[in-house]
């Protein structure tokens, strides 16, 4: 993975998760809708919690206070998902993976059809909110893994630019867009400038996300 990720915008693994399991997990997530975490006034939701949404909305203390309970909810609703994501992450980065102390584990991210991200696309950004100043200054290896459970009817891909943190203005550079199918996985450098593409149709965009940092040689800590 290290060579591939350093030489390309992302590593794409088609069919990383079987279609039938994606469908079962999506049904389970919707059945537990009352337990979703709402972010940005309904622009997005999560089964579990996302660190960046809580930081940006001034709710970081809520995130940490609920971390253990959040992970328990995820495991109860989608048994085995957390373990599966960590094992996939470990296989892609080629190292040992453990949970980041105090943080939430992987969550299922729901971007509703017809809402802001669907209409306008996501914010152009990096996945550095969970990184410390030391991580950023030393450019500690960090990678984000996204697995698509339910792609929208049209669009909703991942736009990637050559630019890396802190170059946050893509200028005239056209992004490369990775299109997701059901069960596809994408691993990218967390310092890479990227954006969720706008999408159409009645289907929500439903995916699993996991961030990670290499805390020692071939040893990673993961969270979302």
Secondary structure, DSSP 8 states (H G I E B T S, - for coil): -HHHHHHSS-EEETTSS-HHHHHHHHHHHHHTGGG-EEEGGGTEEEES--HHHHHHTT-HHHHHHTHHHHHHHHHHHSTTHHHHHHHHHHHHHTSEEEE-TTS---EEEEE-TTSHHHHH----B-S-TT--HHHHHHT--EEEEEEEEE--SEE--EEEEEEETT----TT---EEE---TT-EEEEETTEEEEE--EESS--EEEEEEEEEEEETTEEEEE-
